[in-house]
Amino acid sequence: SLGQVYRARYEGRDVAVKVQRPNMACGVARDLYLLGNWARFVESVKSILVPKQRPYDIQLIDAFCRGAYGELDYEHEAANQRRFKDAIANGPASLRDVY
């Protein structure tokens, strides 16, 4: 897990506080670097074993990496939650404020 969520009180209201684990970005970057190297190796082997197949491993890992780095950006996540809250404002469901 990238972090943990804790229950707390803020300005008299119950809130959830999301805390990212220390050095998580470095650990994720290292893991994704290794995963990228593995994908390049797999593509090189597959190009020999199955030369007519279009390689996709590196593209797949690149897309996964973009998503993984996005998960580390809690400010971006908060902005997305605010946009979603605004989008459903007139519907039957609602979301709490994001600080």
N, CA, C and O atoms as CSV, one atom per row, in Angstrom:
chain,resi,resn,atom,element,x,y,z
A,1,SER,N,N,0.842,-1.185,0.000
A,1,SER,CA,C,0.000,0.000,0.000
A,1,SER,C,C,0.882,1.241,0.000
A,1,SER,O,O,1.952,1.262,0.609
A,2,LEU,N,N,0.417,2.266,-0.688
A,2,LEU,CA,C,1.192,3.504,-0.797
A,2,LEU,C,C,1.105,4.349,0.462
A,2,LEU,O,O,1.992,5.159,0.731
A,3,GLY,N,N,0.074,4.170,1.210
A,3,GLY,CA,C,-0.115,4.961,2.422
A,3,GLY,C,C,-1.197,4.353,3.281
A,3,GLY,O,O,-1.669,3.243,3.035
A,4,GLN,N,N,-1.578,5.103,4.293
A,4,GLN,CA,C,-2.638,4.650,5.179
A,4,GLN,C,C,-3.609,5.787,5.410
A,4,GLN,O,O,-3.257,6.959,5.275
A,5,VAL,N,N,-4.840,5.432,5.761
A,5,VAL,CA,C,-5.868,6.415,6.054
A,5,VAL,C,C,-6.215,6.309,7.528
A,5,VAL,O,O,-6.424,5.221,8.065
A,6,TYR,N,N,-6.270,7.478,8.170
A,6,TYR,CA,C,-6.576,7.541,9.594
A,6,TYR,C,C,-7.825,8.386,9.806
A,6,TYR,O,O,-8.096,9.323,9.056
A,7,ARG,N,N,-8.567,8.041,10.828
A,7,ARG,CA,C,-9.721,8.824,11.231
A,7,ARG,C,C,-9.224,9.913,12.172
A,7,ARG,O,O,-8.389,9.661,13.041
A,8,ALA,N,N,-9.747,11.135,11.992
A,8,ALA,CA,C,-9.331,12.257,12.837
A,8,ALA,C,C,-10.480,13.255,12.931
A,8,ALA,O,O,-11.537,13.065,12.330
A,9,ARG,N,N,-10.252,14.318,13.695
A,9,ARG,CA,C,-11.215,15.419,13.776
A,9,ARG,C,C,-10.517,16.683,13.321
A,9,ARG,O,O,-9.377,16.951,13.702
A,10,TYR,N,N,-11.220,17.467,12.493
A,10,TYR,CA,C,-10.690,18.728,11.981
A,10,TYR,C,C,-11.813,19.751,12.043
A,10,TYR,O,O,-12.881,19.548,11.466
A,11,GLU,N,N,-11.569,20.832,12.734
A,11,GLU,CA,C,-12.569,21.888,12.901
A,11,GLU,C,C,-13.911,21.315,13.348
A,11,GLU,O,O,-14.967,21.714,12.858
A,12,GLY,N,N,-13.848,20.373,14.285
A,12,GLY,CA,C,-15.056,19.781,14.854
A,12,GLY,C,C,-15.743,18.746,13.992
A,12,GLY,O,O,-16.825,18.276,14.345
A,13,ARG,N,N,-15.144,18.375,12.868
A,13,ARG,CA,C,-15.756,17.394,11.966
A,13,ARG,C,C,-14.891,16.144,11.895
A,13,ARG,O,O,-13.666,16.203,12.001
A,14,ASP,N,N,-15.567,15.006,11.711
A,14,ASP,CA,C,-14.833,13.766,11.459
A,14,ASP,C,C,-14.249,13.828,10.057
A,14,ASP,O,O,-14.947,14.165,9.101
A,15,VAL,N,N,-12.969,13.501,9.937
A,15,VAL,CA,C,-12.295,13.514,8.641
A,15,VAL,C,C,-11.451,12.255,8.498
A,15,VAL,O,O,-11.156,11.560,9.470
A,16,ALA,N,N,-11.079,11.992,7.270
A,16,ALA,CA,C,-10.119,10.933,6.970
A,16,ALA,C,C,-8.827,11.617,6.545
A,16,ALA,O,O,-8.848,12.526,5.715
A,17,VAL,N,N,-7.710,11.187,7.106
A,17,VAL,CA,C,-6.402,11.752,6.775
A,17,VAL,C,C,-5.595,10.668,6.067
A,17,VAL,O,O,-5.351,9.597,6.622
A,18,LYS,N,N,-5.189,10.958,4.849
A,18,LYS,CA,C,-4.424,9.995,4.065
A,18,LYS,C,C,-2.944,10.368,4.159
A,18,LYS,O,O,-2.559,11.485,3.814
A,19,VAL,N,N,-2.131,9.444,4.621
A,19,VAL,CA,C,-0.709,9.694,4.843
A,19,VAL,C,C,0.097,8.735,3.975
A,19,VAL,O,O,-0.079,7.518,4.022
A,20,GLN,N,N,0.991,9.328,3.180
A,20,GLN,CA,C,1.840,8.504,2.321
A,20,GLN,C,C,3.028,7.991,3.120
A,20,GLN,O,O,3.607,8.720,3.926
A,21,ARG,N,N,3.375,6.769,2.899
A,21,ARG,CA,C,4.521,6.182,3.597
A,21,ARG,C,C,5.800,6.941,3.228
A,21,ARG,O,O,5.934,7.421,2.102
A,22,PRO,N,N,6.736,7.047,4.175
A,22,PRO,CA,C,7.995,7.757,3.892
A,22,PRO,C,C,8.759,7.094,2.743
A,22,PRO,O,O,8.796,5.868,2.630
A,23,ASN,N,N,9.359,7.912,1.908
A,23,ASN,CA,C,10.193,7.458,0.786
A,23,ASN,C,C,9.447,6.572,-0.210
A,23,ASN,O,O,10.065,5.800,-0.944
A,24,MET,N,N,8.140,6.684,-0.233
A,24,MET,CA,C,7.354,5.837,-1.129
A,24,MET,C,C,7.685,6.135,-2.594
A,24,MET,O,O,7.771,5.213,-3.404
A,25,ALA,N,N,7.868,7.399,-2.937
A,25,ALA,CA,C,8.156,7.748,-4.330
A,25,ALA,C,C,9.451,7.096,-4.806
A,25,ALA,O,O,9.527,6.617,-5.937
A,26,CYS,N,N,10.463,7.077,-3.950
A,26,CYS,CA,C,11.737,6.446,-4.328
A,26,CYS,C,C,11.569,4.940,-4.525
A,26,CYS,O,O,12.093,4.367,-5.480
A,27,GLY,N,N,10.845,4.318,-3.625
A,27,GLY,CA,C,10.619,2.876,-3.741
A,27,GLY,C,C,9.830,2.512,-4.977
A,27,GLY,O,O,10.147,1.538,-5.660
A,28,VAL,N,N,8.805,3.291,-5.266
A,28,VAL,CA,C,7.998,3.038,-6.462
A,28,VAL,C,C,8.832,3.267,-7.722
A,28,VAL,O,O,8.762,2.485,-8.670
A,29,ALA,N,N,9.621,4.342,-7.726
A,29,ALA,CA,C,10.474,4.623,-8.893
A,29,ALA,C,C,11.447,3.478,-9.149
A,29,ALA,O,O,11.651,3.083,-10.297
A,30,ARG,N,N,12.043,2.950,-8.096
A,30,ARG,CA,C,12.977,1.822,-8.245
A,30,ARG,C,C,12.244,0.604,-8.805
A,30,ARG,O,O,12.724,-0.036,-9.741
A,31,ASP,N,N,11.099,0.290,-8.242
A,31,ASP,CA,C,10.344,-0.880,-8.688
A,31,ASP,C,C,9.916,-0.744,-10.145
A,31,ASP,O,O,9.988,-1.706,-10.910
A,32,LEU,N,N,9.470,0.450,-10.527
A,32,LEU,CA,C,9.028,0.655,-11.903
A,32,LEU,C,C,10.198,0.621,-12.878
A,32,LEU,O,O,10.053,0.155,-14.008
A,33,TYR,N,N,11.346,1.109,-12.450
A,33,TYR,CA,C,12.560,1.024,-13.275
A,33,TYR,C,C,12.901,-0.450,-13.544
A,33,TYR,O,O,13.185,-0.829,-14.680
A,34,LEU,N,N,12.868,-1.266,-12.500
A,34,LEU,CA,C,13.160,-2.697,-12.658
A,34,LEU,C,C,12.117,-3.369,-13.542
A,34,LEU,O,O,12.447,-4.220,-14.368
A,35,LEU,N,N,10.864,-2.986,-13.365
A,35,LEU,CA,C,9.794,-3.544,-14.191
A,35,LEU,C,C,9.987,-3.167,-15.658
A,35,LEU,O,O,9.753,-3.984,-16.548
A,36,GLY,N,N,10.415,-1.930,-15.906
A,36,GLY,CA,C,10.693,-1.493,-17.282
A,36,GLY,C,C,11.824,-2.288,-17.901
A,36,GLY,O,O,11.750,-2.678,-19.066
A,37,ASN,N,N,12.876,-2.532,-17.121
A,37,ASN,CA,C,13.986,-3.356,-17.620
A,37,ASN,C,C,13.504,-4.762,-17.956
A,37,ASN,O,O,13.894,-5.326,-18.978
A,38,TRP,N,N,12.669,-5.320,-17.110
A,38,TRP,CA,C,12.128,-6.657,-17.354
A,38,TRP,C,C,11.302,-6.657,-18.647
A,38,TRP,O,O,11.404,-7.587,-19.448
A,39,ALA,N,N,10.493,-5.628,-18.848
A,39,ALA,CA,C,9.669,-5.558,-20.062
A,39,ALA,C,C,10.545,-5.488,-21.308
A,39,ALA,O,O,10.230,-6.123,-22.314
A,40,ARG,N,N,11.637,-4.730,-21.259
A,40,ARG,CA,C,12.546,-4.660,-22.412
A,40,ARG,C,C,13.171,-6.027,-22.686
A,40,ARG,O,O,13.312,-6.434,-23.840
A,41,PHE,N,N,13.541,-6.724,-21.628
A,41,PHE,CA,C,14.107,-8.068,-21.792
A,41,PHE,C,C,13.077,-9.013,-22.408
A,41,PHE,O,O,13.387,-9.758,-23.338
A,42,VAL,N,N,11.859,-8.979,-21.889
A,42,VAL,CA,C,10.801,-9.856,-22.404
A,42,VAL,C,C,10.547,-9.569,-23.884
A,42,VAL,O,O,10.405,-10.489,-24.689
A,43,GLU,N,N,10.491,-8.276,-24.233
A,43,GLU,CA,C,10.269,-7.941,-25.647
A,43,GLU,C,C,11.404,-8.440,-26.530
A,43,GLU,O,O,11.160,-8.903,-27.644
A,44,SER,N,N,12.636,-8.352,-26.050
A,44,SER,CA,C,13.759,-8.824,-26.870
A,44,SER,C,C,13.696,-10.331,-27.074
A,44,SER,O,O,13.986,-10.818,-28.167
A,45,VAL,N,N,13.323,-11.072,-26.044
A,45,VAL,CA,C,13.193,-12.526,-26.169
A,45,VAL,C,C,12.022,-12.870,-27.084
A,45,VAL,O,O,12.137,-13.735,-27.953
A,46,LYS,N,N,10.891,-12.185,-26.882
A,46,LYS,CA,C,9.716,-12.463,-27.715
A,46,LYS,C,C,9.963,-12.122,-29.182
A,46,LYS,O,O,9.414,-12.777,-30.067
A,47,SER,N,N,10.779,-11.108,-29.447
A,47,SER,CA,C,11.052,-10.753,-30.846
A,47,SER,C,C,11.825,-11.859,-31.553
A,47,SER,O,O,11.751,-11.993,-32.774
A,48,ILE,N,N,12.561,-12.644,-30.788
A,48,ILE,CA,C,13.283,-13.781,-31.364
A,48,ILE,C,C,12.351,-14.987,-31.501
A,48,ILE,O,O,12.341,-15.657,-32.533
A,49,LEU,N,N,11.574,-15.254,-30.456
A,49,LEU,CA,C,10.713,-16.436,-30.447
A,49,LEU,C,C,9.461,-16.271,-31.300
A,49,LEU,O,O,8.999,-17.231,-31.917
A,50,VAL,N,N,8.914,-15.066,-31.336
A,50,VAL,CA,C,7.682,-14.804,-32.074
A,50,VAL,C,C,7.886,-13.514,-32.878
A,50,VAL,O,O,7.332,-12.471,-32.532
A,51,PRO,N,N,8.679,-13.589,-33.946
A,51,PRO,CA,C,9.071,-12.361,-34.660
A,51,PRO,C,C,7.920,-11.599,-35.321
A,51,PRO,O,O,8.038,-10.395,-35.549
A,52,LYS,N,N,6.821,-12.268,-35.631
A,52,LYS,CA,C,5.716,-11.589,-36.304
A,52,LYS,C,C,4.760,-10.894,-35.334
A,52,LYS,O,O,3.917,-10.102,-35.755
A,53,GLN,N,N,4.886,-11.183,-34.059
A,53,GLN,CA,C,3.994,-10.570,-33.075
A,53,GLN,C,C,4.461,-9.148,-32.755
A,53,GLN,O,O,5.639,-8.913,-32.483
A,54,ARG,N,N,3.536,-8.228,-32.792
A,54,ARG,CA,C,3.858,-6.833,-32.465
A,54,ARG,C,C,4.117,-6.723,-30.957
A,54,ARG,O,O,3.283,-7.154,-30.160
A,55,PRO,N,N,5.253,-6.157,-30.561
A,55,PRO,CA,C,5.545,-6.051,-29.132
A,55,PRO,C,C,4.652,-5.020,-28.444
A,55,PRO,O,O,4.313,-3.988,-29.025
A,56,TYR,N,N,4.285,-5.307,-27.230
A,56,TYR,CA,C,3.414,-4.407,-26.475
A,56,TYR,C,C,3.846,-4.280,-25.013
A,56,TYR,O,O,3.288,-3.470,-24.272
A,57,ASP,N,N,4.817,-5.061,-24.599
A,57,ASP,CA,C,5.177,-5.120,-23.182
A,57,ASP,C,C,5.642,-3.768,-22.638
A,57,ASP,O,O,5.228,-3.362,-21.552
A,58,ILE,N,N,6.483,-3.082,-23.372
A,58,ILE,CA,C,7.000,-1.796,-22.895
A,58,ILE,C,C,5.872,-0.770,-22.840
A,58,ILE,O,O,5.794,0.005,-21.887
A,59,GLN,N,N,4.999,-0.752,-23.845
A,59,GLN,CA,C,3.866,0.177,-23.830
A,59,GLN,C,C,2.957,-0.096,-22.632
A,59,GLN,O,O,2.478,0.832,-21.980
A,60,LEU,N,N,2.729,-1.363,-22.355
A,60,LEU,CA,C,1.891,-1.739,-21.215
A,60,LEU,C,C,2.511,-1.257,-19.909
A,60,LEU,O,O,1.824,-0.678,-19.068
A,61,ILE,N,N,3.789,-1.490,-19.741
A,61,ILE,CA,C,4.471,-1.069,-18.516
A,61,ILE,C,C,4.518,0.450,-18.424
A,61,ILE,O,O,4.369,0.999,-17.332
A,62,ASP,N,N,4.719,1.141,-19.537
A,62,ASP,CA,C,4.716,2.604,-19.521
A,62,ASP,C,C,3.378,3.144,-19.041
A,62,ASP,O,O,3.333,4.075,-18.236
A,63,ALA,N,N,2.289,2.565,-19.530
A,63,ALA,CA,C,0.956,2.996,-19.095
A,63,ALA,C,C,0.764,2.707,-17.607
A,63,ALA,O,O,0.216,3.529,-16.873
A,64,PHE,N,N,1.215,1.547,-17.175
A,64,PHE,CA,C,1.124,1.195,-15.755
A,64,PHE,C,C,1.926,2.184,-14.905
A,64,PHE,O,O,1.475,2.594,-13.835
A,65,CYS,N,N,3.107,2.562,-15.377
A,65,CYS,CA,C,3.965,3.504,-14.639
A,65,CYS,C,C,3.294,4.864,-14.493
A,65,CYS,O,O,3.334,5.467,-13.421
A,66,ARG,N,N,2.681,5.344,-15.566
A,66,ARG,CA,C,1.982,6.634,-15.471
A,66,ARG,C,C,0.896,6.575,-14.408
A,66,ARG,O,O,0.734,7.508,-13.622
A,67,GLY,N,N,0.161,5.484,-14.388
A,67,GLY,CA,C,-0.886,5.326,-13.375
A,67,GLY,C,C,-0.312,5.224,-11.975
A,67,GLY,O,O,-0.864,5.790,-11.031
A,68,ALA,N,N,0.781,4.512,-11.837
A,68,ALA,CA,C,1.401,4.338,-10.520
A,68,ALA,C,C,1.916,5.664,-9.983
A,68,ALA,O,O,1.729,5.975,-8.807
A,69,TYR,N,N,2.568,6.450,-10.845
A,69,TYR,CA,C,3.048,7.763,-10.399
A,69,TYR,C,C,1.877,8.681,-10.063
A,69,TYR,O,O,1.962,9.494,-9.142
A,70,GLY,N,N,0.795,8.551,-10.805
A,70,GLY,CA,C,-0.400,9.336,-10.504
A,70,GLY,C,C,-0.957,9.034,-9.133
A,70,GLY,O,O,-1.463,9.924,-8.450
A,71,GLU,N,N,-0.864,7.773,-8.726
A,71,GLU,CA,C,-1.347,7.378,-7.397
A,71,GLU,C,C,-0.524,8.002,-6.277
A,71,GLU,O,O,-1.007,8.124,-5.151
A,72,LEU,N,N,0.695,8.394,-6.567
A,72,LEU,CA,C,1.553,9.021,-5.554
A,72,LEU,C,C,1.240,10.497,-5.353
A,72,LEU,O,O,1.654,11.088,-4.355
A,73,ASP,N,N,0.519,11.094,-6.284
A,73,ASP,CA,C,0.237,12.529,-6.246
A,73,ASP,C,C,-1.089,12.768,-5.529
A,73,ASP,O,O,-2.149,12.781,-6.155
A,74,TYR,N,N,-1.021,12.955,-4.217
A,74,TYR,CA,C,-2.238,13.138,-3.426
A,74,TYR,C,C,-2.911,14.476,-3.724
A,74,TYR,O,O,-4.128,14.588,-3.573
A,75,GLU,N,N,-2.168,15.481,-4.137
A,75,GLU,CA,C,-2.776,16.767,-4.514
A,75,GLU,C,C,-3.639,16.591,-5.762
A,75,GLU,O,O,-4.743,17.129,-5.842
A,76,HIS,N,N,-3.132,15.842,-6.722
A,76,HIS,CA,C,-3.901,15.569,-7.941
A,76,HIS,C,C,-5.152,14.758,-7.602
A,76,HIS,O,O,-6.231,15.006,-8.141
A,77,GLU,N,N,-4.996,13.800,-6.715
A,77,GLU,CA,C,-6.137,12.992,-6.286
A,77,GLU,C,C,-7.200,13.866,-5.627
A,77,GLU,O,O,-8.392,13.699,-5.884
A,78,ALA,N,N,-6.769,14.800,-4.775
A,78,ALA,CA,C,-7.710,15.704,-4.108
A,78,ALA,C,C,-8.438,16.579,-5.138
A,78,ALA,O,O,-9.640,16.813,-5.015
A,79,ALA,N,N,-7.709,17.060,-6.151
A,79,ALA,CA,C,-8.339,17.869,-7.199
A,79,ALA,C,C,-9.378,17.051,-7.959
A,79,ALA,O,O,-10.448,17.561,-8.290
A,80,ASN,N,N,-9.071,15.793,-8.235
A,80,ASN,CA,C,-10.040,14.920,-8.907
A,80,ASN,C,C,-11.276,14.708,-8.041
A,80,ASN,O,O,-12.393,14.679,-8.555
A,81,GLN,N,N,-11.087,14.559,-6.733
A,81,GLN,CA,C,-12.230,14.386,-5.829
A,81,GLN,C,C,-13.104,15.635,-5.812
A,81,GLN,O,O,-14.331,15.542,-5.766
A,82,ARG,N,N,-12.472,16.798,-5.849
A,82,ARG,CA,C,-13.247,18.049,-5.885
A,82,ARG,C,C,-14.059,18.142,-7.173
A,82,ARG,O,O,-15.231,18.518,-7.142
A,83,ARG,N,N,-13.444,17.801,-8.306
A,83,ARG,CA,C,-14.159,17.829,-9.581
A,83,ARG,C,C,-15.327,16.838,-9.574
A,83,ARG,O,O,-16.416,17.147,-10.055
A,84,PHE,N,N,-15.090,15.660,-9.030
A,84,PHE,CA,C,-16.147,14.658,-8.961
A,84,PHE,C,C,-17.276,15.137,-8.062
A,84,PHE,O,O,-18.451,14.955,-8.383
A,85,LYS,N,N,-16.926,15.747,-6.942
A,85,LYS,CA,C,-17.945,16.275,-6.027
A,85,LYS,C,C,-18.810,17.306,-6.736
A,85,LYS,O,O,-20.034,17.303,-6.600
A,86,ASP,N,N,-18.161,18.192,-7.497
A,86,ASP,CA,C,-18.909,19.202,-8.247
A,86,ASP,C,C,-19.801,18.561,-9.312
A,86,ASP,O,O,-20.921,19.016,-9.546
A,87,ALA,N,N,-19.302,17.513,-9.949
A,87,ALA,CA,C,-20.047,16.856,-11.028
A,87,ALA,C,C,-21.311,16.172,-10.521
A,87,ALA,O,O,-22.301,16.091,-11.249
A,88,ILE,N,N,-21.293,15.684,-9.294
A,88,ILE,CA,C,-22.463,14.971,-8.776
A,88,ILE,C,C,-23.270,15.821,-7.794
A,88,ILE,O,O,-24.133,15.301,-7.087
A,89,ALA,N,N,-22.994,17.117,-7.751
A,89,ALA,CA,C,-23.603,17.999,-6.761
A,89,ALA,C,C,-25.128,17.965,-6.797
A,89,ALA,O,O,-25.757,18.076,-5.745
A,90,ASN,N,N,-25.731,17.817,-7.946
A,90,ASN,CA,C,-27.193,17.836,-8.048
A,90,ASN,C,C,-27.810,16.445,-8.036
A,90,ASN,O,O,-29.014,16.304,-8.252
A,91,GLY,N,N,-27.011,15.425,-7.789
A,91,GLY,CA,C,-27.516,14.058,-7.794
A,91,GLY,C,C,-27.909,13.589,-6.400
A,91,GLY,O,O,-27.875,14.364,-5.444
A,92,PRO,N,N,-28.281,12.322,-6.288
A,92,PRO,CA,C,-28.728,11.789,-4.998
A,92,PRO,C,C,-27.582,11.493,-4.020
A,92,PRO,O,O,-27.822,11.319,-2.826
A,93,ALA,N,N,-26.365,11.437,-4.508
A,93,ALA,CA,C,-25.225,11.139,-3.640
A,93,ALA,C,C,-24.424,12.419,-3.398
A,93,ALA,O,O,-24.558,13.399,-4.132
A,94,SER,N,N,-23.600,12.393,-2.367
A,94,SER,CA,C,-22.744,13.557,-2.092
A,94,SER,C,C,-21.427,13.090,-1.514
A,94,SER,O,O,-21.310,11.968,-1.020
A,95,LEU,N,N,-20.439,13.962,-1.582
A,95,LEU,CA,C,-19.127,13.677,-1.021
A,95,LEU,C,C,-18.779,14.743,0.008
A,95,LEU,O,O,-19.279,15.866,-0.054
A,96,ARG,N,N,-17.936,14.389,0.938
A,96,ARG,CA,C,-17.450,15.340,1.923
A,96,ARG,C,C,-16.457,16.285,1.282
A,96,ARG,O,O,-15.973,16.042,0.177
A,97,ASP,N,N,-16.157,17.372,1.988
A,97,ASP,CA,C,-15.159,18.320,1.514
A,97,ASP,C,C,-13.783,17.687,1.517
A,97,ASP,O,O,-13.499,16.790,2.311
A,98,VAL,N,N,-12.936,18.162,0.626
A,98,VAL,CA,C,-11.553,17.721,0.548
A,98,VAL,C,C,-10.690,18.907,0.949
A,98,VAL,O,O,-10.841,20.001,0.404
A,99,TYR,N,N,-9.791,18.696,1.893
A,99,TYR,CA,C,-8.928,19.779,2.380
A,99,TYR,C,C,-7.532,19.615,1.852
A,99,TYR,O,O,-6.659,20.430,2.153
